[in-house]
Every structure is written in structure tokens, then in C-alpha cells.
């Protein structure tokens, strides 16, 4: 039986992207910074063998390693049985890939790296958030959310087409974190299309209910 492990911390939005695909396709997997019972140091020598820039997640399949979330989820969908998260039509598949790449390269960065991470890992004096940096980056975060809302208005309840796809898997971890922001840092309200979309996915997809909501205790 193929052994699948996601090398990532549990709170990583990109790690959760890989998790969502595994859960949707019902692929047995494990996740964590320990591999075969041994801790693999973050940004250590072995990590850099797997990913030259020391990023997470890394997908370990038996004795093979694959880095970068977009490559990981494409592989998982193509290689394993279960529901298909990519359309068969070549043009639609390419357009989905385009959307996934926009989410990965631009939207996630605007929301998480350039905005929310300042709250999680503050870089200001005495460990405080740099509010000026957040304020400067807020317009880009709002533009990113506006683009997602446009896609939601054009599609049938999902981010690409009428069924759960790789686009939803790529978007939902970041969007879930956005819905958890409280004033004065909030970017969406409970009446927004983004908030309703995240809530609906948690209610209708067991994968989202399991992966997006942090375990208690």
C-alpha cells in the first residue's frame, strides 16, 4: 500500500490544502514534522533536500518527495482513485489550473503572508504587530477577496464549476483564517459571500469540517 505523508505543521494553510485533497479523495495519509517516527528539523538539511527553499508542505510518497502545493495537489488528484477534482476537458483543466495558480501565488500571499502573518508572528517592537504594515497591505488583501467574490458570483456555489475542485482546496484554508479575524483587523463580515461560502463548505463537506476547524485541546 502506498504510504502518503504530508510534511507540514498543522496550522499551515498550504499544508491544509494538501489535507483537503486527501480527505476529499479519501486517500489515507499522515501529517506532521516527524517522518517514520523521527523528527525532521524545519529548514534542516533533509528539509532542504526535499525543498530547496525550505518551505512546507512537502508530500512524501513512499521513498519519493514532492514540494510546492500546486504540484502536490495535481499529483494527488491524478494518481489516486476517488472523486476527480480536475475536469477532463483540456481547456477547462487549464483554466482551473490558472485559477489555482492565482490563488496560490497571489491571493494566499495577499491574505496570509502580507497581512495575517503580522498578527501571528509580529515583527514590531517588543513582539507587537506592525500596524502600519498591515494597513499598507490591507487594500491588496481586500482586492484579493473581491476577486474571489467575483468567481463565486460566476460559478455554481464553488470556485470553479459546480463541484468541489482543486480551486476550492487551494482557497479554503486561507479564507477560513480570514473569517476568524476580529475587529479592527477583520476583512469580511458574516453577510459576505466569502463568509457564507466558507460556512457552507464546512456544513456540506466532511473534509472541510475536519481540516479547517482546529482541534480543541
Buried (B, 14 or more C-beta within 10 A) or exposed (E): EEEBBBBBEBEBBBBBBBBBBBBBBEBEBBBBBEBEEEEBEEEEEEBEEBBEEEBBBBBBBEEEBBBBBBEBBBBBBEEBEEEBBBBEEEEBBEBBBEBBEBBBEBBBBBBBEBBBBBEEEBEEEEEEBBBEBBEEBBEBBBEBBEBBBEBBEEBEBBBBBEEBBBBBBBBBBBBBBBBEBEEEBEBBEEEBBBBBBBBEBBEEBEBBEEBBEEEEE
